Amino acid sequence: MRGVKRSARIWGATLVLLAGVGACDAAPPAPRGAPDTEFLLAGGDSTYWITSGARGARVRSAPILLTQIDGQFFEVFIADDGVDYADAGFAVARVYSRNVSQRDSVMLFDEGSVMREATAWKQRHPNESPLSPDDEPLMADPATMVSEELEILDVHGPWVTLNHLLDVDIADKTPHRHVGKRHVIDVRTGTRGTLLALFGPDEARRLIDAGRRSFTQLTDSIRSASDDRATVARETLESFQFDSTSFGLTDIAREPAVAFMVPGTGVDGEALALNLPPIQARTPDWWKMVAPTLPAWARDSSSLTWTRGRVAVIARPDENGDALRVALRVASENDSTEWPVTTVRAPAFQLIPLDSTSLSLPLRAALARAFDASSTLSGDAQVASRRIAPIRPRTRMPRATYRTVHLRSARHE
């Protein structure tokens, strides 16, 4: 999903904002005003701040990941660090969160292996000096490379789900290591989320048992299959070991679900992962703050909708499934008029209402500063404002299947 970063040194996927946000063919003034509403919509690698009213709509986007907890907004981001030598490189990725109303950040995740290996390598090579910006760059194929990659998959209220991949290739040390794992972390404190803490003892046991059964069924089907892909998969099957602590949060029809990632190792030592199908969980109390932010999909997957009082926010996938066209509609049995607002990058993750909360002036200013800082650090900024006219619903919509959050592929690249 999202590798939301706030540093110039990018080791994972770069962020791309959808070009021309809010741009479309000129539309005549609306015969009556668009609904008054304001919300944050997370889609693709960006968050879109959308405000509409009688005079039209204003859309602002930034590569920022936000979540709301008890009326406070928290930004979650990845920061890169590291040190390079002529023939060795050490790249660190850490996850932080920050209450947008405060300056200090909280470190959520720092696995620690990279810097431990860097310290040990330096002790074995005391005469080596780190490269400075004026030195020749790191060799294209260094003998030693220790790096980690972090990918933020989703955030549900106070809980962020991420994948961690560690690669350890050291010339004078064996064996090499390539391992991955999935984590759930509290964005307020950095506390690791466990199934016990999230769902209670009885439900935790049920989820673990269901995960083990799912893993057994998958491996049994691979062993019994006769096609070429199954033959290749069987070569590494024994390396996969179910780990009940390697899981993430997702949702099925706006209800909580758990998705286990089972780590393994390829024939060449590379890190592999089996992503098991999500398992629906019983709804805990903390999910009450999450459910309203999630969309409801139409039965034919032609649209997703957030209903917020008298206003419905509707997003429809384009023909390629790469973007979503966002429109507003007044929830009324006798009126299906819609106002197009903007196009956002797919998939959509959550909608955080702003007009239904007590968004104080200081908190609004803090939120604006967070958008400013994120756009400045990434080098991208999109602000669009235009008048919007209503449209009537189309009778046929393209079909899409990206309601379920797509996790990492079975093989880490």
Beta strands, then each sheet from edge to edge (+ up, - down):
strand 1: 37-43
strand 2: 46-53
strand 3: 56-62
strand 4: 65-69
strand 5: 72-85
strand 6: 88-99
strand 7: 106-109
strand 8: 144-156
strand 9: 159-170
strand 10: 173-186
strand 11: 247-252
strand 12: 255-265
strand 13: 271-275
strand 14: 279-280
strand 15: 296-297
strand 16: 304-308
strand 17: 311-317
strand 18: 323-330
strand 19: 338-345
strand 20: 348-353
strand 21: 382-386
sheet 1: 20+ 1- 2+ 3- 21+
sheet 2: 4+ 5- 6+ 7-
sheet 3: 4+ 5- 6+ 8+ 9- 10+
sheet 4: 11+ 12- 13+
sheet 5: 11+ 12- 14+
sheet 6: 15+ 16- 17+ 18- 19+
end
